[in-house]
């Protein structure tokens, strides 16, 4: 049986598309939650790097962006199918941008 579950948020290769429609709102909501969680994990890592480097300007900006993601993740609890799809699509695109802009680790 093929497992099409996306990788966990700590994975460097999250899903590449919006939440699939394969079992109703609960499954879509969980996939969307994982996509948002992947983005939150990225911001958390960048926050740690900014703290270590003493980059206060980036630190504040990253905190605000991460908080926005956490709020969107909370919104998933009450979102309907269209809201879930909208959030999943937005965060899939956001992840692609963040991932493309992140230099590889050495």
C-alpha positions as CSV (number, residue, x, y, z in Angstrom):
1,X,0.0,0.0,0.0
2,X,1.4,3.4,-1.0
3,X,1.6,5.9,1.9
4,X,0.9,9.4,0.5
5,X,1.2,11.0,3.9
6,X,3.5,14.1,3.8
7,X,6.8,14.0,5.7
8,X,6.9,15.3,9.3
9,X,7.5,19.1,9.8
10,X,11.1,18.5,10.5
11,X,11.6,17.0,7.1
12,X,13.4,19.1,4.5
13,X,11.0,17.9,1.8
14,X,7.4,18.7,2.7
15,X,4.5,18.1,0.4
16,X,4.6,19.9,-2.9
17,X,0.9,20.6,-3.4
18,X,-2.3,21.5,-1.6
19,X,-4.1,19.2,0.7
20,X,-5.3,16.2,-1.2
21,X,-9.0,15.4,-1.2
22,X,-8.9,11.8,0.0
23,X,-11.1,11.3,2.9
24,X,-12.8,14.4,4.0
25,X,-12.1,17.5,6.0
26,X,-10.2,15.7,8.8
27,X,-7.5,14.3,6.5
28,X,-7.2,17.6,4.6
29,X,-7.0,19.5,7.8
30,X,-4.2,17.3,9.1
31,X,-2.3,17.6,5.8
32,X,-2.7,21.4,5.9
33,X,-1.6,21.4,9.6
34,X,1.6,19.5,8.6
35,X,2.3,21.9,5.8
36,X,1.9,24.9,8.1
37,X,4.0,23.1,10.7
38,X,6.8,22.7,8.2
39,X,6.8,26.4,7.7
40,X,6.7,27.1,11.4
41,X,9.7,24.8,11.9
42,X,11.6,26.8,9.3
43,X,10.9,30.0,11.1
44,X,11.9,28.5,14.4
45,X,15.2,27.4,13.0
46,X,15.8,30.9,11.5
47,X,14.9,32.5,14.9
48,X,17.5,30.3,16.6
49,X,20.1,31.4,14.0
50,X,19.2,35.1,14.3
51,X,19.4,34.8,18.1
52,X,22.9,33.3,17.9
53,X,24.1,35.9,15.4
54,X,22.5,38.8,17.4
55,X,20.5,40.0,14.4
56,X,17.8,41.9,16.3
57,X,16.1,43.2,13.2
58,X,15.7,39.8,11.6
59,X,14.7,38.4,15.0
60,X,11.7,40.7,15.3
61,X,10.6,40.1,11.7
62,X,10.9,36.3,12.1
63,X,9.0,36.3,15.4
64,X,6.1,38.2,13.7
65,X,6.1,35.9,10.7
66,X,6.2,32.8,12.9
67,X,3.3,34.1,15.0
68,X,1.3,34.7,11.9
69,X,1.9,31.0,10.9
70,X,0.9,29.8,14.4
71,X,-2.4,31.8,14.1
72,X,-3.1,30.3,10.7
73,X,-2.5,26.8,12.1
74,X,-5.0,27.5,14.8
75,X,-7.5,28.8,12.2
76,X,-7.5,25.3,10.7
77,X,-9.5,24.0,13.6
78,X,-12.5,25.9,12.6
79,X,-11.9,26.3,8.8
80,X,-14.2,24.7,6.3
81,X,-13.1,22.9,3.2
82,X,-12.4,26.1,1.2
83,X,-10.4,27.6,4.1
84,X,-8.4,24.5,4.6
85,X,-7.5,24.4,0.9
86,X,-6.7,28.1,0.9
87,X,-4.3,27.7,3.8
88,X,-2.7,24.6,2.5
89,X,-2.2,26.2,-0.9
90,X,-0.8,29.4,0.5
91,X,1.6,27.5,2.8
92,X,2.8,25.2,0.1
93,X,3.7,28.2,-2.0
94,X,5.3,29.9,1.0
95,X,7.4,26.8,1.8
96,X,8.6,26.6,-1.8
97,X,9.8,30.3,-1.6
98,X,11.5,29.8,1.8
99,X,13.1,26.6,0.7
100,X,14.4,28.1,-2.5
101,X,15.8,31.1,-0.6
102,X,17.6,29.0,2.1
103,X,21.2,28.2,1.4
104,X,22.1,24.5,1.8
105,X,23.7,23.6,5.1
106,X,27.3,22.8,5.1
